[in-house]
Structure formats: C-alpha cells, structure tokens
C-alpha cells in the first residue's frame, strides 16, 4: 500500500481531457495490433488503474497481465470448450479477441464477503478499475477494449484463468494500436437517460 504523502493537486479545467472524454470509444479488440505499451508504459497504466474509487479501502480486485505466450496457450485450451457454446463457430472466432492484441490485462473482482461494504459496491470498484485502465491506455497513446466473452462465464474456462471460487472476471482490457480510427457508435440521447428531481 502506498504511504500517505503531500496533498494532491486540485482539479483544473483540461480542454484536452474534455475533448478525449467527449469522443472516447472502445477499439475492436481483434483489430488491435502493435505497437503495444512498453514495459514503462504498462507499469504507468497499471499504476493509474489502481487509483480507483474503493469504498472501505478494501482493494477487492486483482490484476493479471496475460503474456502473449499465456494467451496463446489459453486460446488453444479454450478452443475445444467452444463446441459447447450456442454458436461454436462464433465462440471459436472470438478467441482472437484474447490472442491478437499486444497486451491484455485481466481484471478480477475479488470481493470480501461478510464485510460492511456491500459486495455490489466492491464489484463496482472492479468495474471502475477496468475503466481507469482503459482511460490510462488512451492517455498513453494507445487504443483499448474492455470486453468479456463466453470464457469469462464458463466454469471450466475460469479454472484455466486461475479464477478463485469467490472471484469473477470483471473484464479483459486489451491494449494496442489501431491502423484506422474506430467509427462512432450509437449513443443514447441525453433526454432519454438523464432526469432532474
């Protein structure tokens, strides 16, 4: 745990950050290619990710950086399990999301049971961590995709990923470079989702 230090800087208006947030868009995971983050970039991205909201300072999550070799082995081991999915061909095809990107970080929700902080809030913290990693990747000049697929919910697959009994995969953060910018996707109209009471 980091020791407490000097006070942090107060927020200031940041036009570049606002512009980024206004056009933030996940990348298609299969399209992510090199270059990926350097070791120094990855270390910084992970550090930023850990600065996530966390009621109770429980740190109810963990991160696993999956190497290219590990992901290739997982893809091979997961392929036979795809036969049991509703659409086996699609299930096999989406394994490319796991094996193609230069860097993949697995975010594991590991809530502390029977604590005064509800499990739901602890799981939300894992989601916030995943979003922080995505923002950090973009801030370092990379594209990112936060995604899960069938293998994040298959019990046999979870054992391959080393997921414990009380843990869940909150997502895989795939990081790399896109050759062309992603297209915008539909967004909800503010009036449909925002109200004042």
GIUR-V796433 format. One record per residue. N is the residue number from 1. RES is the residue in one letter. PHI is phi as a letter, one per 20 degrees, with the letter a starting at -180 (999 if undefined). BURIAL is 1 if it has 24 or more other ideal C-beta (glycine too) atoms within 12 Angstrom, else 0. Layout:
# GIUR-V796433
N_RES_PHI_BURIAL / N_RES_PHI_BURIAL
This chain:
# GIUR-V796433
1_X_999_0 / 2_X_f_0 / 3_X_f_0 / 4_X_f_0 / 5_X_c_0 / 6_X_f_0 / 7_X_g_0 / 8_X_e_0 / 9_X_f_0 / 10_X_f_0 / 11_X_f_0 / 12_X_c_0 / 13_X_f_0 / 14_X_c_0 / 15_X_f_0 / 16_X_f_0 / 17_X_f_0 / 18_X_f_0 / 19_X_f_0 / 20_X_f_0 / 21_X_f_0 / 22_X_f_0 / 23_X_c_0 / 24_X_g_1 / 25_X_b_0 / 26_X_f_1 / 27_X_e_1 / 28_X_f_1 / 29_X_g_1 / 30_X_f_0 / 31_X_e_1 / 32_X_f_1 / 33_X_c_0 / 34_X_f_0 / 35_X_f_0 / 36_X_d_1 / 37_X_f_1 / 38_X_f_0 / 39_X_g_0 / 40_X_f_0 / 41_X_f_1 / 42_X_f_1 / 43_X_g_0 / 44_X_f_0 / 45_X_f_1 / 46_X_f_1 / 47_X_f_0 / 48_X_f_1 / 49_X_g_1 / 50_X_f_1 / 51_X_e_0 / 52_X_d_1 / 53_X_g_0 / 54_X_b_1 / 55_X_f_0 / 56_X_n_0 / 57_X_l_0 / 58_X_e_1 / 59_X_l_1 / 60_X_e_1 / 61_X_a_1 / 62_X_b_1 / 63_X_d_1 / 64_X_c_1 / 65_X_e_1 / 66_X_e_1 / 67_X_f_0 / 68_X_g_0 / 69_X_f_0 / 70_X_f_0 / 71_X_f_1 / 72_X_f_0 / 73_X_f_0 / 74_X_f_1 / 75_X_g_1 / 76_X_f_0 / 77_X_f_0 / 78_X_f_1 / 79_X_g_1 / 80_X_f_0 / 81_X_f_1 / 82_X_f_1 / 83_X_f_0 / 84_X_e_0 / 85_X_e_1 / 86_X_g_0 / 87_X_c_0 / 88_X_g_0 / 89_X_f_0 / 90_X_f_0 / 91_X_f_1 / 92_X_f_1 / 93_X_f_0 / 94_X_f_1 / 95_X_f_1 / 96_X_f_1 / 97_X_f_1 / 98_X_e_1 / 99_X_e_1 / 100_X_e_1 / 101_X_f_1 / 102_X_f_1 / 103_X_c_1 / 104_X_c_1 / 105_X_d_1 / 106_X_e_1 / 107_X_e_1 / 108_X_d_1 / 109_X_f_1 / 110_X_c_1 / 111_X_f_1 / 112_X_e_1 / 113_X_f_0 / 114_X_l_0 / 115_X_d_0 / 116_X_f_0 / 117_X_f_0 / 118_X_g_0 / 119_X_g_1 / 120_X_g_0 / 121_X_f_0 / 122_X_f_1 / 123_X_f_1 / 124_X_f_1 / 125_X_f_1 / 126_X_f_1 / 127_X_f_1 / 128_X_f_1 / 129_X_f_1 / 130_X_f_1 / 131_X_f_1 / 132_X_g_1 / 133_X_f_1 / 134_X_f_1 / 135_X_f_1 / 136_X_f_1 / 137_X_f_1 / 138_X_f_1 / 139_X_f_1 / 140_X_e_1 / 141_X_n_0 / 142_X_d_1 / 143_X_e_1 / 144_X_b_1 / 145_X_c_1 / 146_X_e_1 / 147_X_b_1 / 148_X_c_1 / 149_X_b_1 / 150_X_g_1 / 151_X_f_1 / 152_X_e_1 / 153_X_c_0 / 154_X_e_1 / 155_X_g_0 / 156_X_f_0 / 157_X_f_1 / 158_X_g_1 / 159_X_f_0 / 160_X_f_1 / 161_X_e_1 / 162_X_m_0 / 163_X_e_1 / 164_X_f_0 / 165_X_g_0 / 166_X_e_0 / 167_X_d_1 / 168_X_b_1 / 169_X_e_1 / 170_X_f_1 / 171_X_r_1 / 172_X_d_1 / 173_X_d_1 / 174_X_e_1 / 175_X_c_1 / 176_X_a_1 / 177_X_c_1 / 178_X_d_1 / 179_X_f_0 / 180_X_c_0 / 181_X_f_0 / 182_X_f_0 / 183_X_f_0 / 184_X_f_0 / 185_X_d_0 / 186_X_f_0 / 187_X_c_0 / 188_X_f_0 / 189_X_f_0 / 190_X_g_0 / 191_X_f_0 / 192_X_e_0 / 193_X_c_0 / 194_X_c_0 / 195_X_c_0 / 196_X_c_0 / 197_X_c_0
